[in-house]
């Protein structure tokens, strides 16, 4: 019997929403507005489904976030520590990321402050429109029927890129192994930290993170190599496939698993970071004395 598909496609995660307004308010409900463009035709023309733009936007935002994270170097380490150790929905994390971006405008690609900006804008969401995600294009009349639009939170990508950069800087040679991730004490420390951070997670975020954390636990070495491999390369694709295959237990042995590569990489880095500090039995990879400067 065919196993039902368990999709890890990130379009429904906390990084996405239907309106920019919903992104500035984490408690706001998704909007129901639709953009409809119609025309009268004598006969039904051929229609071609629109290609989702979220994948392109996701890749671009991940690239921008990487540029920002690498530019920071060892400046504002106290803020970096708050961002890395916190959760995307934690108000303290959001404020720290907002301050970090505002104080390093030269490092932030396409830095722009909207006319109406709420406190914490860059850390709460900082939405970017990703274009229409459903609908059809009339290839004859050149008209379209757009069913919905999608906005993507840059803040999610910015935080995950910073986590990855911290791994590069402060644990460049550390190799996490199954001996670490299957150790009872390490598992207990990992779970204890997640019990605190997990209270900020949405149900979808929790499901996705737990699945990725499980994958890192069962394929720790491949996960380390993935984060150390350049993004959008064949090597990254191979490692991603190896992780998913080796850790099929984490997806109930689903026959097909679909992921958004940039977010998958980011979540792997996040889970890898917390498995690493659990294995090392430390509170953070960023030295306390440096972050206190």
Backbone bond lengths (Angstrom), bond angles and torsions (degrees), N, CA, C in turn:
res aa  C-N    CA-C-N  psi(-1)  N-CA   C-N-CA  omega(-1)  CA-C   N-CA-C  phi
1 X - - - 1.470 - - 1.531 109.42 -
2 X 1.284 115.47 137.32 1.460 120.30 -178.64 1.520 110.57 -69.66
3 X 1.330 115.56 132.03 1.459 120.27 178.79 1.518 109.18 -78.18
4 X 1.329 118.75 129.91 1.463 121.11 179.68 1.521 110.96 -57.08
5 X 1.301 115.27 141.45 1.459 121.45 179.53 1.513 110.56 -65.85
6 X 1.318 116.30 128.40 1.459 120.98 170.12 1.510 106.58 -106.65
7 X 1.299 116.78 101.94 1.458 121.26 -175.49 1.510 110.83 -87.32
8 X 1.324 116.54 132.33 1.448 122.26 174.65 1.524 109.91 -105.97
9 X 1.322 115.83 21.13 1.453 120.26 178.33 1.517 108.89 -57.23
10 X 1.342 116.79 130.67 1.456 120.63 -168.33 1.515 115.09 -84.61
11 X 1.302 118.69 3.18 1.460 119.52 -175.23 1.512 112.62 -60.78
12 X 1.324 117.67 -22.71 1.461 120.17 -178.14 1.519 112.19 -98.77
13 X 1.329 117.71 5.35 1.448 119.96 -176.91 1.518 112.13 -78.97
14 X 1.346 114.26 176.75 1.452 118.94 -176.34 1.518 112.40 -65.19
15 X 1.308 118.72 -12.38 1.451 120.12 178.33 1.504 113.51 -77.84
16 X 1.322 118.40 -6.54 1.451 121.80 -175.78 1.524 110.92 -126.67
17 X 1.330 115.96 150.95 1.461 121.44 174.14 1.512 108.12 -159.70
18 X 1.327 116.43 173.31 1.457 118.81 -174.08 1.514 113.75 -90.24
19 X 1.311 118.23 -21.24 1.455 119.38 -179.55 1.508 110.17 -137.66
20 X 1.334 115.84 151.88 1.455 120.10 177.56 1.519 110.61 -65.23
21 X 1.315 117.82 -34.16 1.455 121.66 -179.70 1.516 110.49 -60.71
22 X 1.306 116.76 -40.25 1.456 120.23 179.98 1.518 110.75 -64.74
23 X 1.334 117.31 -28.51 1.449 119.50 -177.37 1.518 112.19 -75.61
24 X 1.321 118.64 -31.62 1.449 120.19 178.67 1.513 111.38 -71.62
25 X 1.318 117.43 -22.89 1.451 122.11 178.25 1.518 108.57 -118.83
26 X 1.354 118.12 104.32 1.456 120.36 -176.55 1.512 113.59 -60.01
27 X 1.339 117.41 -20.88 1.454 120.43 -177.83 1.518 112.86 -93.62
28 X 1.317 116.49 -3.61 1.459 119.68 -177.58 1.516 110.79 -72.81
29 X 1.312 115.51 148.19 1.464 120.20 178.44 1.514 109.56 -82.95
30 X 1.333 117.75 151.39 1.466 119.85 178.04 1.515 111.21 -58.57
31 X 1.336 116.06 145.33 1.456 119.97 -179.92 1.507 112.09 -75.22
32 X 1.332 116.06 160.36 1.454 121.03 -179.91 1.521 112.15 -113.32
33 X 1.340 116.80 6.68 1.459 120.10 -176.63 1.521 110.90 -65.72
34 X 1.318 115.65 143.62 1.449 121.86 175.91 1.520 109.27 -125.19
35 X 1.321 116.20 145.32 1.458 121.60 174.89 1.515 107.02 -106.34
36 X 1.313 116.82 115.84 1.455 121.56 -176.22 1.522 109.60 -117.48
37 X 1.329 117.01 126.38 1.460 122.87 174.55 1.515 106.51 -120.91
38 X 1.329 116.88 116.86 1.464 119.83 -175.70 1.517 110.80 -129.35
39 X 1.333 116.53 165.89 1.463 121.96 177.63 1.511 110.03 -155.48
40 X 1.324 117.89 153.45 1.461 121.96 179.78 1.522 109.72 -89.84
41 X 1.306 116.39 126.35 1.455 121.97 179.22 1.521 109.31 -128.51
42 X 1.325 116.76 148.46 1.460 120.69 -178.50 1.529 111.48 -71.56
43 X 1.304 116.41 -32.59 1.455 118.79 177.82 1.523 109.13 -140.21
44 X 1.304 115.43 157.13 1.462 120.72 -176.64 1.522 110.40 -71.67
45 X 1.340 118.47 116.80 1.455 121.36 179.44 1.532 110.45 -82.96
46 X 1.303 117.08 165.80 1.467 119.13 175.13 1.522 109.90 -65.23
47 X 1.331 115.52 139.34 1.459 119.41 -179.31 1.529 109.36 -123.11
48 X 1.315 114.59 140.07 1.456 120.93 -177.16 1.524 109.05 -117.09
49 X 1.331 118.61 127.44 1.467 120.50 179.29 1.519 111.31 -59.54
50 X 1.323 115.98 142.51 1.452 120.57 176.39 1.524 109.99 -70.61
51 X 1.314 116.65 144.93 1.454 120.96 174.73 1.524 108.98 -85.37
52 X 1.327 118.03 130.90 1.463 120.49 179.86 1.523 111.30 -57.99
53 X 1.322 115.83 135.51 1.457 120.62 179.36 1.522 111.68 -94.29
54 X 1.331 117.06 -9.70 1.458 119.44 -175.68 1.521 112.36 -62.81
55 X 1.326 118.24 -33.23 1.462 120.43 -179.85 1.525 110.63 -64.36
56 X 1.336 116.59 -42.86 1.466 120.56 178.26 1.524 110.54 -65.11
57 X 1.329 115.75 -43.51 1.457 120.01 -179.77 1.516 110.85 -63.97
58 X 1.319 116.52 -42.35 1.456 121.13 179.66 1.524 111.22 -59.37
59 X 1.305 116.63 -44.64 1.464 121.27 179.62 1.523 111.26 -64.14
60 X 1.333 116.52 -41.86 1.465 120.93 -179.57 1.525 111.32 -66.31
61 X 1.330 116.74 -42.84 1.461 120.44 -179.25 1.524 111.19 -67.45
62 X 1.319 116.87 -36.76 1.459 120.14 177.49 1.524 110.54 -64.53
63 X 1.331 116.56 -38.59 1.461 121.16 178.11 1.522 110.85 -65.02
64 X 1.334 116.76 -46.03 1.465 121.22 178.31 1.526 110.90 -61.62
65 X 1.324 116.42 -41.36 1.460 120.93 -179.11 1.526 110.74 -64.21
66 X 1.325 116.58 -37.82 1.454 120.31 177.97 1.521 111.93 -64.50
67 X 1.328 116.43 -40.34 1.469 121.04 177.22 1.520 110.05 -60.68
68 X 1.315 116.53 -45.25 1.461 122.00 179.59 1.524 111.01 -60.99
69 X 1.329 117.17 -49.42 1.463 121.33 -176.73 1.524 111.82 -62.06
70 X 1.322 117.08 -41.53 1.467 120.35 -179.11 1.518 112.23 -70.19
71 X 1.310 116.69 -28.01 1.466 121.30 -178.56 1.527 112.33 -73.23
72 X 1.314 117.41 -24.70 1.461 121.07 -174.83 1.524 112.76 -67.14
73 X 1.324 116.98 -35.02 1.466 122.24 -176.45 1.527 109.95 55.46
74 X 1.332 117.42 -128.84 1.463 119.36 -177.10 1.527 112.35 -105.45
75 X 1.321 117.02 24.44 1.460 119.87 178.95 1.525 110.92 -87.20
76 X 1.331 115.70 148.15 1.468 122.20 177.04 1.529 111.90 51.89
77 X 1.318 116.37 49.58 1.460 120.24 -175.65 1.523 112.85 -67.48
78 X 1.320 117.07 -28.28 1.464 118.88 177.43 1.524 110.22 -63.68
79 X 1.339 116.09 -41.74 1.463 120.19 177.42 1.525 110.47 -68.01
80 X 1.320 116.24 -42.08 1.462 119.43 178.84 1.525 110.72 -59.03
81 X 1.311 116.08 -40.90 1.462 120.00 -179.39 1.523 110.66 -63.87
82 X 1.318 117.30 -40.78 1.466 120.48 178.82 1.524 111.17 -63.35
83 X 1.325 116.07 -38.81 1.466 120.47 -179.88 1.524 110.94 -69.50
84 X 1.310 116.54 -46.00 1.466 121.41 -176.13 1.523 111.91 -68.58
85 X 1.314 117.38 -42.38 1.464 120.68 -176.03 1.522 112.49 -78.82
86 X 1.326 117.38 -18.50 1.459 120.25 -176.20 1.513 113.22 -90.39
87 X 1.322 114.55 -170.49 1.464 121.42 177.96 1.513 109.20 -117.93
88 X 1.315 115.89 151.46 1.461 123.23 -176.14 1.527 112.61 -51.53
89 X 1.325 118.12 -35.42 1.462 121.75 -176.86 1.531 113.60 -92.89
90 X 1.308 116.95 -5.37 1.460 121.21 179.26 1.529 109.09 -73.01
91 X 1.318 117.06 126.39 1.469 121.26 -176.85 1.528 111.78 -57.94
92 X 1.327 117.18 -38.41 1.459 120.80 179.00 1.527 110.38 -62.99
93 X 1.307 116.43 -41.33 1.464 121.30 177.94 1.520 110.77 -65.01
94 X 1.319 116.72 -43.21 1.458 121.54 -179.78 1.523 111.61 -61.83
95 X 1.337 117.05 -43.57 1.453 120.47 -179.66 1.533 111.02 -67.40
96 X 1.324 116.75 -37.83 1.464 120.27 179.42 1.527 110.90 -65.82
97 X 1.330 117.00 -42.34 1.464 120.46 178.85 1.521 110.57 -66.11
98 X 1.318 117.01 -39.98 1.462 121.10 178.29 1.530 110.49 -60.45
99 X 1.317 116.82 -46.46 1.467 121.20 179.39 1.522 111.02 -64.83
100 X 1.319 116.13 -38.36 1.459 120.47 -179.01 1.524 110.82 -63.90
101 X 1.316 116.68 -42.55 1.469 120.75 179.96 1.523 110.98 -69.78
102 X 1.322 117.00 -45.23 1.470 120.55 -179.13 1.529 111.88 -63.93
103 X 1.320 117.38 -33.14 1.467 120.91 -178.40 1.529 112.56 -85.98
104 X 1.332 116.60 -5.39 1.470 120.94 177.91 1.528 109.25 -132.73
105 X 1.318 115.78 52.56 1.466 120.81 -176.38 1.523 111.99 -59.52
106 X 1.323 116.56 -35.30 1.457 120.24 -178.74 1.516 113.26 -66.78
107 X 1.321 116.67 -20.25 1.467 121.04 179.81 1.522 112.01 -89.54
108 X 1.322 116.32 -15.02 1.459 119.99 -170.50 1.526 111.45 -96.36
109 X 1.326 118.54 111.57 1.468 121.20 -179.76 1.526 112.01 -58.44
110 X 1.312 115.83 134.73 1.473 122.64 176.42 1.529 111.97 57.55
111 X 1.335 115.14 40.82 1.466 119.20 179.28 1.524 110.07 -63.00
112 X 1.311 116.15 127.17 1.463 121.15 -179.29 1.520 108.71 -154.09
113 X 1.326 115.82 132.36 1.459 121.12 178.39 1.523 109.00 -104.01
114 X 1.328 119.03 114.26 1.466 121.74 178.42 1.522 111.46 -59.70
115 X 1.327 116.44 156.84 1.461 120.61 -179.14 1.524 111.11 -60.25
116 X 1.309 116.65 -43.58 1.460 120.73 178.31 1.524 108.68 -106.55
117 X 1.312 114.91 95.56 1.457 120.30 -176.35 1.516 110.60 -117.16
118 X 1.315 115.91 124.91 1.452 120.60 177.20 1.527 109.79 -80.10
119 X 1.326 115.24 158.34 1.454 120.26 176.58 1.531 109.10 -60.49
120 X 1.306 116.15 129.48 1.459 120.28 -179.77 1.515 113.98 86.06
121 X 1.323 117.50 12.72 1.469 122.44 -175.05 1.527 113.19 -48.04
122 X 1.339 117.33 -50.11 1.462 120.73 -174.85 1.525 112.72 -71.29
123 X 1.319 116.77 -21.36 1.457 119.48 179.99 1.507 114.11 -95.93
124 X 1.341 116.77 -27.12 1.463 120.72 -178.88 1.520 111.14 -73.94
125 X 1.334 116.19 -47.01 1.465 119.20 178.70 1.520 112.11 -154.41
126 X 1.345 116.87 -56.96 1.463 121.28 -173.81 1.523 109.04 58.27
127 X 1.349 117.61 66.49 1.465 121.87 -170.77 1.523 114.31 -67.85
128 X 1.304 114.30 146.35 1.466 122.90 176.28 1.525 107.33 -129.03
129 X 1.331 117.01 126.71 1.455 119.49 -179.82 1.529 110.36 -70.19
130 X 1.331 114.72 136.04 1.462 120.19 -178.48 1.514 112.23 -109.83
131 X 1.329 117.80 3.89 1.460 120.52 177.66 1.510 113.17 86.44
132 X 1.330 115.20 -175.06 1.460 121.01 -178.86 1.517 110.24 -69.72
133 X 1.325 115.57 141.34 1.457 120.70 -178.48 1.516 113.25 -115.36
134 X 1.337 117.21 -14.90 1.466 120.15 177.80 1.513 108.78 -142.32
135 X 1.323 117.11 151.96 1.449 120.38 176.44 1.513 111.88 135.09
136 X 1.342 114.95 -167.69 1.461 119.97 -176.72 1.520 110.26 -138.53
137 X 1.319 114.51 153.05 1.458 122.02 173.74 1.521 107.85 -110.69
138 X 1.333 116.04 128.66 1.468 121.89 176.25 1.523 107.01 -82.69
139 X 1.329 117.13 104.72 1.462 120.96 -173.36 1.516 112.98 -71.51
140 X 1.345 118.22 -15.12 1.461 121.44 -179.91 1.525 110.57 -91.53
141 X 1.315 116.06 -53.96 1.462 120.33 -176.25 1.520 112.89 -85.44
142 X 1.328 116.85 -11.85 1.456 119.40 -179.94 1.508 112.82 73.41
143 X 1.327 117.90 21.07 1.457 121.80 179.30 1.523 109.63 -105.80
144 X 1.318 114.75 168.27 1.457 118.43 -175.04 1.516 111.41 -141.96
145 X 1.308 115.11 157.60 1.456 122.69 175.96 1.522 106.64 -125.80
146 X 1.324 116.22 97.39 1.455 120.69 -177.81 1.524 109.56 -91.23
147 X 1.305 116.40 122.69 1.455 120.80 -177.71 1.526 112.94 -86.81
148 X 1.289 117.41 -33.29 1.463 119.15 -177.98 1.517 110.14 -161.07
149 X 1.324 114.80 162.94 1.446 121.20 173.95 1.520 108.05 -123.61
150 X 1.307 115.89 159.71 1.453 120.78 -177.05 1.520 109.68 -129.28
151 X 1.326 116.53 136.80 1.454 120.41 171.22 1.518 107.67 -115.72
152 X 1.314 115.71 146.12 1.455 122.17 -174.88 1.522 109.38 -118.93
153 X 1.320 116.59 138.50 1.463 121.15 179.59 1.528 110.62 -82.50
154 X 1.319 115.81 116.12 1.462 119.57 176.27 1.523 110.91 -67.59
155 X 1.333 116.90 -29.70 1.464 121.06 -175.60 1.522 112.01 -57.43
156 X 1.318 116.84 -38.46 1.465 120.26 179.33 1.520 110.53 -60.65
157 X 1.324 117.03 -45.60 1.459 121.71 -179.64 1.527 111.03 -66.75
158 X 1.340 116.37 -39.51 1.460 120.39 -179.03 1.523 110.99 -62.07
159 X 1.329 116.28 -44.00 1.464 119.35 -179.73 1.527 111.18 -66.09
160 X 1.321 117.49 -46.28 1.459 120.60 -178.11 1.527 111.69 -64.30
161 X 1.329 117.19 -35.60 1.465 120.58 177.57 1.524 110.60 -66.12
162 X 1.325 116.09 -36.55 1.458 120.34 178.72 1.529 110.64 -67.11
163 X 1.327 116.48 -39.40 1.468 120.62 176.26 1.528 110.03 -59.87
164 X 1.322 116.36 -45.74 1.465 120.65 179.87 1.519 111.31 -62.27
165 X 1.328 117.00 -41.25 1.460 120.36 -179.05 1.525 111.27 -66.03
166 X 1.327 116.91 -37.15 1.467 120.65 177.39 1.528 110.37 -62.64
167 X 1.321 117.06 -38.82 1.466 120.27 175.76 1.525 110.65 -61.61
168 X 1.332 116.66 -42.31 1.467 120.97 179.99 1.530 111.24 -63.41
169 X 1.328 115.99 -41.27 1.464 120.70 -173.52 1.524 112.41 -80.14
170 X 1.326 117.48 -43.74 1.462 120.82 -170.86 1.532 114.63 -104.94
171 X 1.324 117.93 -6.41 1.469 119.90 174.97 1.526 109.27 -143.49
172 X 1.336 116.91 52.64 1.470 120.34 -173.05 1.523 114.42 -67.68
173 X 1.327 117.27 -23.21 1.462 120.05 -175.96 1.529 112.86 -118.70
174 X 1.298 117.33 0.06 1.468 119.77 -178.01 1.523 110.19 -74.16
175 X 1.320 116.35 129.31 1.462 121.27 178.42 1.526 109.01 -113.54
176 X 1.301 115.86 111.17 1.457 121.49 176.50 1.526 108.44 -73.72
177 X 1.320 117.45 135.76 1.463 121.61 -176.87 1.525 110.54 -126.37
178 X 1.333 117.34 165.70 1.464 120.12 176.19 1.522 112.35 -58.23
179 X 1.331 116.47 -29.73 1.463 119.47 177.60 1.525 110.78 -62.02
180 X 1.329 116.34 -30.13 1.468 121.09 176.94 1.523 111.00 -78.32
181 X 1.324 116.19 -52.99 1.467 120.23 -171.23 1.523 113.65 -74.64
182 X 1.334 117.53 -16.18 1.465 120.49 177.63 1.524 111.87 -102.33
183 X 1.326 116.04 3.42 1.457 121.53 177.27 1.529 110.00 -74.42
184 X 1.328 117.34 132.42 1.463 121.17 -174.85 1.526 112.52 -60.58
185 X 1.338 116.81 -41.66 1.464 119.56 -179.37 1.533 111.06 -66.95
186 X 1.322 116.10 -39.96 1.466 120.18 178.14 1.521 110.66 -63.40
187 X 1.321 116.49 -44.55 1.466 121.02 179.16 1.520 110.53 -60.92
188 X 1.318 117.00 -41.84 1.464 121.01 -179.66 1.522 110.88 -63.28
189 X 1.335 116.91 -41.69 1.467 119.93 178.92 1.527 111.07 -67.30
190 X 1.324 116.28 -40.25 1.465 119.92 178.39 1.524 110.30 -61.67
191 X 1.318 117.50 -46.05 1.459 121.65 -178.79 1.524 111.62 -65.49
192 X 1.322 116.65 -36.28 1.462 120.17 -179.94 1.524 110.89 -64.54
193 X 1.323 116.85 -41.69 1.464 120.25 178.60 1.521 110.83 -67.38
194 X 1.327 116.63 -41.56 1.460 120.09 -178.55 1.523 111.20 -68.68
195 X 1.320 117.71 -27.65 1.462 120.71 177.61 1.523 110.36 -62.30
196 X 1.336 116.30 -31.97 1.466 121.23 179.03 1.522 110.27 -81.64
197 X 1.324 117.41 -49.09 1.461 121.37 -178.55 1.520 111.77 -70.79
198 X 1.320 116.60 -31.16 1.455 121.21 -173.95 1.512 115.12 -65.84
199 X 1.319 117.41 -18.65 1.465 119.53 -178.45 1.526 112.14 -67.51
200 X 1.324 116.61 -16.14 1.463 120.66 179.39 1.533 112.48 -92.04
201 X 1.298 117.61 -6.88 1.462 120.67 -174.22 1.523 112.42 -79.66
202 X 1.335 114.84 143.94 1.457 120.84 169.88 1.528 106.92 -78.57
203 X 1.331 118.68 163.64 1.473 120.03 179.28 1.526 113.17 -56.14
204 X 1.343 117.34 -43.04 1.459 120.30 -179.84 1.524 111.22 -67.38
205 X 1.319 116.24 -41.83 1.457 120.75 178.65 1.522 110.35 -62.11
206 X 1.332 116.31 -43.30 1.465 120.31 -179.95 1.523 111.10 -62.50
207 X 1.327 116.24 -42.74 1.466 120.06 179.82 1.524 110.72 -62.65
208 X 1.329 115.79 -44.83 1.458 119.65 -177.92 1.519 110.86 -67.48
209 X 1.350 117.10 -45.75 1.463 120.21 -178.18 1.525 110.95 -64.08
210 X 1.329 117.43 -43.89 1.461 120.19 179.36 1.525 111.42 -60.60
211 X 1.339 115.77 -37.66 1.461 119.57 178.56 1.524 110.75 -66.43
212 X 1.326 116.86 -44.88 1.464 120.79 179.76 1.524 110.75 -67.23
213 X 1.333 117.24 -40.51 1.466 120.44 178.32 1.523 110.53 -61.23
214 X 1.319 116.06 -37.44 1.464 121.64 175.99 1.524 110.17 -63.77
215 X 1.331 116.78 -42.33 1.464 120.99 179.40 1.527 111.06 -63.18
216 X 1.324 116.45 -43.34 1.464 120.22 179.03 1.525 110.22 -64.03
217 X 1.319 116.52 -37.53 1.459 120.48 178.89 1.528 111.74 -62.78
218 X 1.325 116.98 -40.18 1.461 121.07 -177.74 1.527 113.35 -88.07
219 X 1.323 117.10 -19.70 1.472 120.95 179.09 1.529 109.49 -134.39
220 X 1.330 117.65 58.94 1.468 120.47 -174.81 1.521 114.14 -65.39
221 X 1.321 117.40 -40.52 1.461 119.67 -177.65 1.526 111.76 -68.46
222 X 1.321 115.81 -40.82 1.467 119.47 176.29 1.525 110.68 -64.16
223 X 1.327 116.66 -35.00 1.468 120.98 179.62 1.519 111.00 -66.72
224 X 1.328 116.36 -41.53 1.465 120.39 176.98 1.525 110.10 -62.09
225 X 1.317 116.06 -44.80 1.472 119.90 -179.35 1.524 111.46 -65.30
226 X 1.324 116.66 -35.07 1.465 119.85 177.86 1.519 110.87 -60.64
227 X 1.314 116.80 -47.83 1.461 121.22 -177.97 1.526 111.00 -66.90
228 X 1.313 117.42 -27.80 1.465 120.97 -179.82 1.527 112.80 -88.81
229 X 1.318 116.28 -3.49 1.462 121.29 178.68 1.524 110.08 -95.53
230 X 1.299 117.16 142.62 1.469 120.67 178.92 1.518 110.11 -58.36
231 X 1.315 115.68 140.82 1.459 120.64 -179.79 1.522 111.08 -71.95
232 X 1.318 115.90 157.66 1.468 123.34 177.68 1.525 112.54 59.64
233 X 1.316 116.50 34.64 1.458 121.01 177.35 1.529 109.44 -119.10
234 X 1.322 115.08 165.42 1.468 119.77 177.93 1.523 110.58 -63.07
235 X 1.337 115.55 -35.68 1.456 119.54 178.65 1.514 112.12 -61.79
236 X 1.331 116.33 -41.03 1.460 120.30 178.29 1.524 110.30 -64.36
237 X 1.324 116.55 -43.09 1.467 120.55 179.54 1.522 111.10 -60.80
238 X 1.321 116.93 -43.74 1.458 121.09 179.92 1.523 111.25 -62.72
239 X 1.318 116.51 -44.15 1.463 120.06 -179.74 1.526 111.26 -66.94
240 X 1.317 116.41 -38.75 1.468 119.82 177.56 1.527 110.18 -61.10
241 X 1.309 116.31 -44.64 1.466 120.21 178.82 1.528 111.66 -65.39
242 X 1.332 116.38 -36.60 1.463 120.13 178.40 1.524 111.05 -64.66
243 X 1.324 116.33 -41.59 1.465 120.49 179.82 1.520 110.49 -63.34
244 X 1.324 116.04 -48.17 1.467 120.53 -178.77 1.526 110.89 -61.81
245 X 1.336 116.56 -40.70 1.466 120.39 -179.39 1.527 111.75 -70.59
246 X 1.324 116.50 -44.86 1.463 120.78 -177.33 1.522 111.63 -67.62
247 X 1.329 116.11 -31.65 1.464 120.92 -177.67 1.520 111.07 -106.72
248 X 1.319 117.05 36.79 1.470 120.55 -178.61 1.524 112.30 -60.52
249 X 1.315 116.30 -24.06 1.472 120.58 175.99 1.526 110.49 -55.36
250 X 1.335 116.08 -35.17 1.468 121.42 -175.78 1.525 112.71 -69.57
251 X 1.324 117.69 -17.82 1.467 121.98 178.58 1.526 111.28 -114.49
252 X 1.333 115.50 22.25 1.470 120.01 -178.78 1.526 111.65 57.45
253 X 1.337 115.32 34.40 1.469 121.44 178.85 1.528 112.58 56.99
254 X 1.329 115.79 37.80 1.465 120.27 178.78 1.524 109.90 -58.77
255 X 1.331 115.82 141.34 1.461 120.44 -178.99 1.524 112.01 -69.34
256 X 1.321 116.23 -30.35 1.459 120.33 -179.23 1.519 109.29 -139.64
257 X 1.306 115.88 131.81 1.460 122.00 177.81 1.522 108.12 -125.94
258 X 1.322 117.11 119.94 1.467 122.12 -179.23 1.521 109.41 -106.95
259 X 1.308 117.05 130.38 1.458 121.00 -179.65 1.522 110.37 -134.85
260 X 1.318 115.44 155.80 1.457 121.57 170.36 1.527 105.87 -87.68
261 X 1.335 119.59 112.75 1.470 121.92 -173.03 1.527 115.61 -50.85
262 X 1.350 120.28 -47.93 1.461 118.72 -179.37 1.525 113.52 -62.08
263 X 1.348 117.08 -42.50 1.455 118.20 179.71 1.520 111.33 -71.64
264 X 1.314 117.72 -35.54 1.463 120.34 176.46 1.525 109.25 -59.65
265 X 1.325 116.54 -47.14 1.466 121.02 179.12 1.525 110.68 -60.29
266 X 1.333 116.38 -43.43 1.454 120.09 -179.52 1.514 112.83 -63.50
267 X 1.317 116.15 -43.02 1.460 119.89 179.24 1.529 111.14 -68.95
268 X 1.322 117.47 -34.91 1.463 120.30 175.15 1.526 109.53 -61.97
269 X 1.336 117.01 -44.66 1.462 121.11 178.75 1.521 110.86 -60.77
270 X 1.328 116.70 -42.45 1.460 121.01 -179.47 1.525 110.92 -63.52
271 X 1.333 116.56 -49.40 1.465 120.17 179.08 1.526 110.78 -64.85
272 X 1.331 116.32 -39.34 1.460 121.13 179.23 1.524 110.65 -62.05
273 X 1.319 116.46 -40.35 1.466 120.49 179.04 1.522 110.22 -58.90
274 X 1.321 116.66 -47.32 1.466 119.68 -175.86 1.526 112.47 -75.33
275 X 1.321 117.89 -28.65 1.461 119.47 171.37 1.529 109.92 -68.67
276 X 1.327 116.85 -36.32 1.460 121.21 -179.12 1.519 111.75 -65.35
277 X 1.333 116.92 -48.14 1.465 118.02 -179.26 1.527 111.24 -70.53
278 X 1.332 116.68 -26.68 1.467 119.35 175.03 1.527 109.79 -69.30
279 X 1.321 116.92 -40.00 1.464 121.10 178.58 1.522 111.47 -68.15
280 X 1.338 116.30 -39.46 1.457 121.12 178.86 1.525 112.28 -77.85
281 X 1.334 116.66 -15.47 1.464 123.01 -177.28 1.529 110.89 58.99
282 X 1.334 115.07 50.03 1.462 121.88 176.23 1.524 108.46 -127.22
283 X 1.316 116.68 163.34 1.460 121.35 -178.50 1.520 112.64 -83.07
284 X 1.315 116.52 -27.71 1.463 121.36 -177.59 1.517 109.38 -160.62
285 X 1.325 116.42 159.82 1.460 120.50 174.44 1.520 111.29 -90.18
286 X 1.329 116.33 -17.37 1.464 120.58 178.49 1.521 108.10 -84.24
287 X 1.327 118.25 117.87 1.464 120.67 -177.19 1.522 112.23 -53.14
288 X 1.308 115.96 133.59 1.463 121.37 -177.61 1.517 111.21 -60.85
289 X 1.347 116.94 -43.05 1.458 119.45 -176.72 1.521 111.55 -65.10
290 X 1.345 117.37 -30.89 1.457 120.06 177.57 1.517 110.72 -75.14
291 X 1.338 117.44 -41.36 1.454 120.29 -177.48 1.511 111.67 -69.18
292 X 1.338 117.07 -14.37 1.458 120.37 -178.42 1.514 111.89 -92.22
293 X 1.326 118.38 -1.10 1.469 121.60 179.52 1.513 111.17 -60.20
